[in-house]
Amino acid sequence: MLVPQEYMQLVNFWPIILMFVVMYFIVYRPQKKQEKQRKSLLDNLKKGDRVVTIGGVHGTVTAIDPNKVTLKVAEKTEIVFSRSAIASIQGE
């Protein structure tokens, strides 16, 4: 059985433990979910998708490499972006 002083030391750790548990559910878990959604978006990218880059450039995917994406942004104008620069697919 715990003596009162040892019991108080143990009780003093509960707020710290509770803080880490709450932080896990508020910060870490949603961040992991968001990372999975982003990875899914980039993995499902295909030719012909209309996308927006993180810089706000709108275009249509014309070519996809493992690390690069080519976007048609105007007639006869194509720009190569890093695949990670794609922020969203329009219409989703």
N, C-alpha and C positions, 0 to 999 in steps of 0.2 A: 504494500500500500504506500502511496506517495505521502510524504510529509507536506505540510502546508507550503513551505518555501519552494520545494521542487514542483509542487502543483501550480503555484503562481508563475513560475518560470515557463512551464508548459503552456499555461493559459496565455501568456504574453506573446507566444508565437502564432496563435490562431489568427489575429488580424493580418499578419504578414502572409500567412498561407492563403487566407481568404482573398487578399488583394491579388495574389498571383493567379488564383483560379478565375476571378472576375476579369483580370486583364487578358487571360487566355481567351475567354469567350467574347470579349468586346473587341480585342485588337487582332490577335493572331489567327483565330479561326475564320473570321470574315476575309482576312487578307489571303489566306490559303484558298478559299473558295473563289475569290476574284482572280487569283493566279491561274487556277484551273480553267475558269471561263475564258481568260485571255489566251491560254495555250490552245484550248479547243477552237477558238476563233481563228488563230493563226494556222492551225493544222487543217482546218476545213476550208481555207481560202482556195478558190479555184478561178480559173480563167473566165473572164466575163463578169466577175463580181464588181459591183460599184462600191468603192471604198472611200474612206476619209483618212488621211494621215494625221499624225499627232501635230503636224504643223498647219493643218487645216486645208491641205490640198485635196481636191476631189478628183477622182479619176476611175477608170475602168482597168481592171487587171488584164494585161495582155500576155505576160509571161511570169512564171514562178520558178525560182531556183531555191535550193535549201536555205540560203541566207538572204536572197534578194528578190524583189518584186518589181516588175516593170509596169508602170501605169500610163495609160493614154489619157492625157489631160486636155488635149485639144486636137483638132485635125492636124496630122503630121507631127505631133509633139508627144514624145514619150519620155518619161523620167524614170530612172532606176532608184529605188528606195531600199533601205534595209527592211527585211521582213518585219522586224520588230517596230518599225515606224507606222505600221497600220494600226489606227485607233479603233475603227469600227467598220462594219459592212452596212451600207445603206439599205434600208428596208428591213432590218432586223432589230 
